[in-house]
Amino acid sequence: ARKWETKNWPFNNTKRFIEMVYRELNGYEVVLIGDRDSEKIALNLQSFLKQKAINLSGKTSLRELIAVIRRLDAFITPDTATLHLAQSLGIPTVALFGPTNPSAHTVRSPNLHIIVKKLNCSFCYKPRCETHECMSSISPSEVLARLKHILGLK
């Protein structure tokens, strides 16, 4: 999200996570979903990946987005509207929170898996930040471990 840059998981974390998925989870595909503002980021991400993700950023209507999400085994996202959509569809959803408080913006459910780091500056609600530590401290390996747990893998 351009308005809330601090909500985004850093580019390198995302890249490393996708590489780990393709290396460690045979048979699974990564699908990139986002609005038109995310298209350039997704294309840039693809240019660094050996094994390409399926890139649907900026390419789906709301109805198509719902159909795509319904087919996912799990959905990983920062604090976005799509998080709530996937959760409401019953899809196992890993929500990465940083500048916003997950307790104030989510409804607990068995399919919602929140990852958040409590820092001195937690829940600052700032759209921009010098360090972005709250999101960069969520490691790709931590997210992959949560995904493996959700998928029933070791």
C-alpha positions as CSV (number, residue, x, y, z in Angstrom):
1,A,0.0,0.0,0.0
2,R,1.5,3.3,-1.0
3,K,-0.5,5.3,1.6
4,W,0.8,3.0,4.4
5,E,4.3,2.1,3.4
6,T,5.0,1.0,7.0
7,K,2.4,-1.8,6.7
8,N,4.4,-3.5,3.9
9,W,6.7,-6.4,4.5
10,P,10.1,-5.4,3.2
11,F,10.9,-6.3,-0.4
12,N,13.9,-8.5,0.5
13,N,11.9,-10.4,3.2
14,T,9.2,-11.1,0.6
15,K,11.8,-12.2,-2.0
16,R,13.6,-14.5,0.5
17,F,10.2,-16.0,1.7
18,I,9.2,-16.8,-1.9
19,E,12.5,-18.4,-2.6
20,M,12.2,-20.5,0.6
21,V,8.7,-21.6,-0.4
22,Y,9.9,-22.9,-3.7
23,R,12.9,-24.5,-2.2
24,E,11.1,-26.2,0.8
25,L,7.5,-26.7,-0.3
26,N,7.4,-28.9,-3.4
27,G,4.1,-28.7,-5.3
28,Y,3.1,-25.3,-4.0
29,E,2.8,-22.2,-6.1
30,V,3.1,-18.6,-4.9
31,V,0.5,-16.2,-6.2
32,L,1.1,-12.4,-5.9
33,I,-2.1,-10.5,-5.4
34,G,-2.4,-6.7,-5.1
35,D,-3.9,-3.6,-6.5
36,R,-2.6,-1.5,-9.4
37,D,-0.2,0.3,-7.1
38,S,1.4,-3.1,-6.4
39,E,2.0,-4.1,-10.0
40,K,5.5,-2.5,-10.3
41,I,6.6,-4.0,-7.0
42,A,5.4,-7.4,-8.1
43,L,7.2,-7.1,-11.5
44,N,10.3,-6.0,-9.8
45,L,10.1,-8.9,-7.4
46,Q,9.6,-11.3,-10.3
47,S,12.8,-10.0,-11.9
48,F,14.8,-11.2,-8.9
49,L,13.2,-14.7,-8.6
50,K,14.6,-17.8,-10.3
51,Q,11.3,-19.5,-10.0
52,K,8.5,-17.1,-10.9
53,A,5.4,-16.6,-8.8
54,I,2.0,-16.3,-10.5
55,N,1.6,-12.5,-10.7
56,L,-2.0,-11.3,-10.5
57,S,-1.2,-7.9,-9.1
58,G,-3.5,-5.3,-10.6
59,K,-5.2,-7.9,-12.8
60,T,-8.3,-9.0,-11.0
61,S,-11.7,-7.5,-10.4
62,L,-13.1,-8.0,-6.9
63,R,-15.2,-11.0,-8.0
64,E,-12.1,-12.6,-9.6
65,L,-10.0,-11.8,-6.5
66,I,-12.5,-13.6,-4.3
67,A,-12.4,-16.6,-6.7
68,V,-8.6,-16.7,-6.6
69,I,-8.5,-16.4,-2.8
70,R,-11.0,-19.3,-2.4
71,R,-8.6,-21.6,-4.2
72,L,-5.6,-20.8,-1.9
73,D,-4.3,-23.2,0.7
74,A,-3.1,-20.2,2.8
75,F,-2.9,-16.4,2.4
76,I,0.0,-14.3,3.7
77,T,-0.5,-10.6,3.9
78,P,0.2,-7.4,5.9
79,D,-2.7,-5.5,7.4
80,T,-4.8,-4.9,4.3
81,A,-8.5,-5.2,3.3
82,T,-7.6,-8.4,1.5
83,L,-6.6,-9.9,4.9
84,H,-10.2,-9.5,6.1
85,L,-11.6,-10.9,2.8
86,A,-9.4,-14.0,3.0
87,Q,-10.2,-14.5,6.7
88,S,-14.0,-14.1,6.0
89,L,-13.7,-16.7,3.3
90,G,-12.3,-19.2,5.8
91,I,-8.8,-19.3,4.2
92,P,-5.9,-19.9,6.7
93,T,-4.5,-16.3,6.8
94,V,-1.1,-15.3,8.2
95,A,-1.3,-11.6,9.0
96,L,1.9,-9.6,9.4
97,F,1.4,-6.6,11.7
98,G,3.7,-3.8,12.5
99,P,2.6,-0.2,12.8
100,T,-1.1,-1.1,13.5
101,N,-2.5,-3.0,16.5
102,P,-3.9,-6.4,15.4
103,S,-6.2,-6.4,18.4
104,A,-7.9,-3.3,17.2
105,H,-8.2,-4.3,13.5
106,T,-9.0,-8.1,13.5
107,V,-11.6,-10.4,14.7
108,R,-10.1,-13.5,16.2
109,S,-10.9,-16.8,14.4
110,P,-9.2,-20.2,14.1
111,N,-8.1,-19.4,10.5
112,L,-6.3,-16.1,11.5
113,H,-2.6,-16.4,12.5
114,I,-1.0,-13.1,13.5
115,I,2.7,-12.4,13.5
116,V,3.7,-9.2,15.3
117,K,6.8,-8.0,17.0
118,K,6.3,-6.0,20.2
119,L,8.8,-3.1,20.1
120,N,9.1,0.2,22.0
121,C,7.6,2.0,19.0
122,S,4.9,-0.6,18.4
123,F,1.5,0.5,17.0
124,C,2.8,4.0,16.1
125,Y,0.3,4.2,13.2
126,K,2.8,6.2,11.2
127,P,2.5,5.8,7.4
128,R,6.3,6.4,7.1
129,C,9.2,5.3,9.2
130,E,13.0,5.6,9.3
131,T,13.7,2.0,10.5
132,H,10.6,0.0,9.6
133,E,11.9,-2.4,12.3
134,C,8.4,-3.7,13.2
135,M,8.0,-5.3,9.8
136,S,11.6,-6.1,8.9
137,S,12.0,-8.0,12.1
138,I,9.4,-10.5,11.0
139,S,11.7,-13.0,9.3
140,P,10.9,-15.1,6.2
141,S,11.8,-18.3,8.2
142,E,9.3,-17.4,10.9
143,V,6.6,-16.9,8.3
144,L,7.5,-20.1,6.5
145,A,7.4,-22.0,9.8
146,R,3.9,-20.7,10.5
147,L,2.9,-21.6,6.9
148,K,4.2,-25.2,7.3
149,H,2.3,-25.5,10.6
150,I,-0.9,-24.4,8.9
151,L,-0.4,-26.8,6.0
152,G,0.3,-29.6,8.4
153,L,3.9,-30.0,7.2
154,K,7.0,-30.4,9.4
